[in-house]
Amino acid sequence: MERFVLEKMLKWKNSKYRKPLILKGVRQVGKTWVLKEFGRRYYENTAYFNFDENEEYKQFFETTKDVTRIVQNLILASGQKIVPEKTLIIFDEVQDCPQVINSMKYFCENAPQYHIACAGSLLGIALAKPSSFPVGKVDFMQMNPMTFHEFLVANGDQNLYQYLNTMETLEPIPKAFFNPLCEKLKMYYVTGGMPESVALWTEERDVEAMQNALFNILNAYERDFAKHPNVKEFPKISMIWNSIPSQLARENKKFLYKVVKEGARAREYEDALQWLVDANLVKKIYRSTAPGLPLAAYDDLSAFKIYMADVGLLRRLSMLSPTAFGEGNRLFTEFKGALSENYVLESLVNQLEVTPRYWSQNNPPYEVDFIIQMENEIIPVEVKADANTEARSLKKYKEKFGDKINLRVRFSLNNLKLDDDLLNIPLFLADEATRLMEIAMKKNQ
């Protein structure tokens, strides 16, 4: 498999401003593999320390802040070689080791010659705690599930990936590419981007094993819920998690606490929901009241939608069978477009600095799926699950905010086309969305 995050990590290695790296991402997204692969490719050797397997290593960080002594102790205890500038030092499963995280400050200030990368399955939770943290002394990098592009490469469809990656115009895509890409996207909706699931499909074509892999990952997440410091929150986290398919199945996908449990109130469940957000297991998308800059200034904090970290996990949690593989476009229309919205959001989050929002009004009801900020432009985005693309909400949005709109975007199963200020992007091109939007905005200047 090829993970594109390796390119970002190489830039980190070569930067003269490099600090110790903290790699964040959900459990089983491939953080350990990618760090070891990065060390194998770009360093003379790798020194790997797992603080879950070897808890005794934690003591080296508890007794001293002298990084030279820490490194010497690690070398002696593990027998591994550490050479400044030539060794990648990996600290894994550091979420329960505040002293290890805090030591990054001293590595940054006193020993920048050591190349250090930290990872952990619930690191987002640990970093959200108000504890001693090396502010400004670490580089952060987010690692998400495999993108559709990465799936294509893993599936042996390098030619399709190269075609998508080299598109420079907004001309319709020939059927010789369009039809196979639609079929590959259906596969991706089924497998998602968790590396184990992708491998079992792309290498073994084993649907049952792939289903079991996703089931096991969901079970592992459920076990992690019990790690909330307040035991009373555990069932609440589980109830919110299991309500996500129901939340997304409704026409209006605004999160409702009563879907979690009849009579549930926000103040009873908001801590549990925040735990899921901090763990990167769900993405919280606020309603925007107007298309202004910065987007965050117009958040309606009482209204939001939540999506899952991976479209394959959403499909598995929703109990949608992989037999939809061979059922035309049914997979896209099943579930009222929830899978497509989740997939598009995953892709946009990888490309944007600012988390997307959404826009809606009640009387009469309209909802634009996402509002995105690209530099100083605010762009409304709708996601249609098939080729039926009447975009009522985008029209209403333009009526209401026309003077603030240079481009509107619709994802669907229709071909690539720029029609005045409306850009239609085929769903399988989501990973190229921002590049295509830039081309469209230049044409419309």
N, C-alpha and C positions, 0 to 999 in steps of 0.2 A: 504494500500500500504506500501511497505517497500522501503526506500531510503537508498542506501549504504553509502551516504555521512554522515549519522548518526554515522557510525563507525569512520570516520575521526574526527568528532566533539567530540566524546568521548575521543579520544587521545588528542585533544586540551584541553579539560576540565582537564584532568589528568596530563598534562605536567607542570613541575615546571618552564618552561620557557614561560608559557602562557601569551599572550598579548591580548588586545581587538581584537575581530575577525571582519573582514569585509567579508561578504558573497556576492560574486558577481554572477550574472546570469541574463538571459534575463527575461523580464516580463512574468509572469504566468508559470514560471518553478517550482514554489512551495517553494520559499525561506521562506515566512512567515509561511507556514504550517510546514516546516521541523524545523524551529527554535522553534515554539511553541511545537511541538512534542518532540523535544530534551529537552526542559525545563520540559515538563510533565514527561518524562521518568527518567531524571537524576538529577533533582533538587527538593527541597521541594516546591518551588513555582516559578512562572514566573511573572516578571513585564514588561508589553508590552506598548511601547510608539510609536504611529504613528504620524509622523510630518506632514503628509499630512492632516490627520483628525483633528489634534490638533496643529495648527500652533503656538498657544500661548506658547507652550512648548519651542519653539526656543529661546524665550527671556531669559530663564534661562541660556543659553549658551552664550548669547551676553553680559550679564551684569557682568559675573564673570568667572574666570578660576579656582576657588576653587571648586574642585569636591565634597567636603563634602556639601557645600551650594547647589550645583546643585542637588545632590541626595535628600537632605532635601526638596527642592522646588518641585521636582518631586513627592515625597511621599505625600506632603501636597496637591498638586494640583490634583493628581489622586486618592488618597486614597488607592494606592497599597502598599504592604509590600515589603521592600527590606532589606534582611539580608545578610551581607557579606559572601561569600563562599557558601551560601545556596540558593541564588536567581539568576536566569538567567535574566539579564536585556537586553531586546530587544529594540533597536532603529531602527524603520522601516521607509522606505521612506526618507532616509537621503540625497538623491542625490542633493537636493536644499538647504542643510543646512551645508555650509562649517564650521561654528563654531562648530557644533556637531562633524563633522569628525575631526576637529583640536583638540577638547577636548580629543580625545583618547590618545594624547600624555601625558596629565596630569593624566588621569586615569591609564595609564601604569606606569608612574614614581612615582606618589604620592598615588595611591589607587589600587594596584594590587589585593587587596582582593575582588574587585567587578568583577564578571564575566559578560562581556559585549559582545554582538553580534550585529553588524549593518548590515542592508540590504537596498536595494533600486533598483527599476526597471531600472534606467538608471545610476547606480553607476559608470559604466565604463566610461561614458561620463564625469561625475563630476571629477573622479580621473585623467582624461587625461588633465584637465585644469591646467595651471601653477599657482596654488594658494597655500596658506599655507597648507602644508600637513604633517602629523606626520610620517616622514620617519623613518623606523626602529622601530616604536612604535606600530605597529599593525601586526596581523597575517592575511594573505589573504587566502581565500578558494574559489574555483570556483565550482559552482553548475550548472551542465548541464542537459539537458533533460534526462528522464529515459532511461537507457541502455536496450538492448535486454534482458539481464539477469533480470533486474528489471521488465520488461514487462512480462516475463515468470512467475515470482513470483506473480505478480498482477493478471495474467490470471488463476491462480490456477494450474500451471504446475511446482510445486515445484520439482517433480521427475526429470523432464528434466533439470531444473537448477542444481540440485544436481549432476546429471550425468556429465554435462559439467564442473562443478566446481571441480570435483574430478578426471578428466582425468590425468593420469601420463605418458602415452605412446603415440606414434605416430601411433597406429594401426587404421585400418579402423573402422568407427563407424557402428555398426549393423543397419540394415534397420529399426528395431523396434524403434530406436531413430532418425535415419537420416531423414526418411520421415516425421514424425510429426514435427521435428524441421524446415524443409523446409517450411511446411505450416504455422507454427507459425511466421516465419520470414516474410512471405508475409503479414500476418496480421500486423506485426510491421511496415512494409513499408507504410501501409495504415494509421495506427493510429499515427505513430511517437511516441515520448517520452514525449509530453506535458501531465502532469498529468490529466488534465480535459478530454482530448481526450482518454487517456488510460482508465480512469474510465468509461466513457460512453460506451466503447466497452466491457471491461472485466466484468463490473457489470451489464450493461443494454442490451448489444448486440444491441445497437441502432445506426445504421450506419448514419442515417440522423442527429441525435443529435450530433454525433461525427464530421460529416462534418461541421455542423453549429459552433461547438466549435472552430474548426481550422480556419474557416472563420472569426469568431469574434476576434481571437487572431491576425490574419493577419491585420484586421482592426485597432486593438489597436496599433499595431506597426506603421501602416501608420499615425495614429494620433500623435504618438511620434515623427515622422519625423519633425513635425512642431515645436518641441522644440529646434531645432537647433538655436543658437543665431543669425545667419544670415538668414533672411527670404528668401533670394534669393536661398539658398541651398536646401530648402524644395522640390521643384519640381525635382531637380537633384537627391536627395536621392531616391525619389519615382521612378524615371526612372531607376536608377541603380538596385534597388530592383526588379522591375518588369521585368528587362532584364535577371535576373539570370537563369530562365528556358531556355531561348534562348542561353545564354552563355554555359550552360552545355549540351545542346542538340547537339552541334557540335562535330565532331570527335576530332578535336583539341580544347581542352577546355580552352586554354589561353584566359584570359579576354581581350575583345576588346571594346574600348570606342565607336567605330562606331556602335556596336550592341545596345548600349544605345540610341544613336541618330546619325543619319547620319551627318558626319562632326565634331562630338564631339572630343575634344582634352583632353589629360590627365590633363593639368594644370587647365582646367575648371571644372573637375569633381573629382579630387583627394581628395579635402577636404570633399566632400559629401561621397565618398567611405570610407574615414578614419572614418567618423562619424559612419557608419554602423559597421566598425571593432571595434571601441571603445565601441560601444553599445553591443558587443558580438553577434550581429544579423548575421554577416557573418564571415567566416574564410578566411583569405588571405594566399595563399600558393605560395611561390616564386619558380621560376625555379632555380635549382642548376646546376652550370656549370661543377661540378666534385664531386665525392664522397670523399670529404676530411673532416678532423676534424679541427675546429668545423664546422658544416654544414653552419652556418650563414656566414662564411668567403667566401663562394662560391656562395652567392646569386646573381642572375641577377635581380636587382631591377626594370628593365623595363618589365619583363615578370612574370606574376602570374596568378593563377586561384582563383576564389572565390566560396565558398560553403556556404550553409545555416546552421544555428545552429541546425536544426532538419529535419530529412528525411520526416516526416509527413507533416510539413509545406511546404517543397519543393514540395511534391506530390500535396498538395492542391493548392499552388500558380500556379502549372503547369496545373491545371484543369484535372488531371488524375483521372478518375472515380474509386471508390472503387469496381465496378463490376469486376475489374481485379482479385479480390479474387478468383473467380472460373474459371479462364482462364489459367490453366496450368502454364507454366513459363513465360507467356506473360508479367506479371508485371515486371519481372527481365530484359527482353530484350527491353521493351518499353523505350523510352527515352535514348537509347544507353548507358545504364549502369549508367546514372547519379545518379539514386537513390542509386545504390550499392556503387558507389564511395563516395557519401555523407555519407552514413551509415558507411562505413569502416573508413572514416576519423574521424567521431564523436567518434567512438570506440577507435581509435589509440590515439587521443588527450587526452582521459581519462587515457591512460596507460603510456604516454611518457612525459618526462620533456621538450623535444625539439620539437617544432612545425615541422611536416613533410614538406618536399619540394617535387618537382617533377623534372624529367629530360627529356629533349627532344633535338632532333637535326632535322635540316630541310632537308638536301639532303644526302641520301633519308630520308623521314620523319619517325621518331620513337619517341615514348613517353612512359616513365615509369610513371605510375600514381602517385606514392609516393616514396620518398627517406626518410628513417627514421634513426635516430641515437639512438642506444641502447648502453648506456655506450660508449665504444670506437669502436663500430662496426657500419658501414654504410650499411644498408640493402635496396635493391630495392624491391618495392612492386607493383604488378599489380593486378587490380581488374577486373574479368570477370563476367558478369552478368548471365551466365548460365554454362552449362557443356561443351561448345565449348571453349577449353582453349589453343589454339595455341598461345604461348607467344613470338611473334616475337621480341618485344621490349626488353624483358628480355634477349633473346639470344644475341641481338645486344649489349646490355649494358655489358654483360659478355665478349663479344669479345673485347670491347673497354677498360673495366676496370677490366679484369679478375684477375689481381694480387691483387686487393683490395677487392675481394668479397669472403666471407666465406659462405654466405647464400643468396639465392633469395627466395622471397615469392610470391605466387599467391593465391588470394582469388577467389573462384568459387563455383559452385554447385557440383563439384566432391568431392569424399571422401578424408579424411585426409590421406596424404601420403608424405613421405620423399623420394625423388628420387635423390640420390647423393646430390647436393647442392640446389636442388629445393624443397621447402616445399609447398605443396598444402593444404590450410586451407579452409574448407567449410565456406561459408559466415556467417552461424549462429554461428560460433565459433570466430567471430571477437573480442569479449570481452575477450577471452583467448589468444589472438595473441602473446603478448610478452612472456607469460609463455611457449607456444608451440615453439616459436623461440629459447628460451633458451635451451629447451630440444634438439632441432635439432642441435644447435651449439655445445653442449656437445658431441653429437653422432659423429659429423664431426671433432672433434679435433684430 
